[in-house]
Amino acid sequence: MTKWTPTHEAPEPLEGPVVPTITGGTVLWFVLFLVQLPFYGWFDDHGHAWWVWTCLAGGGLGLIGVWYVRKRDAAIKRARETGTA
C-alpha cells in the first residue's frame, strides 16, 4: 500500500465570531439549567436528574471556553500588531 498524499494545499481555516458563539452557547446551557431547576423533583423521580446537572456542567465548561477564546483572540491581536504572525 502506498501512502496517500494530497494533490492540493489545504484551505485556510475559517475564522468566525468565536467569542460571541461560545458566549451564546454558555448562556444557552445556563438558561436550560434554570428552566429545568423548578422541575428537579420530576426529573429525579423519573431518573433524569442528570439532565439538570449536565446543563450546569455545560455552563461551567462554557465559562472556561469563554475565558480561553478571549485570551486566544487577545493573543492573535497582539501578534498581528507586532507583526509576528
Beta strands, then each sheet from edge to edge (+ up, - down):
end
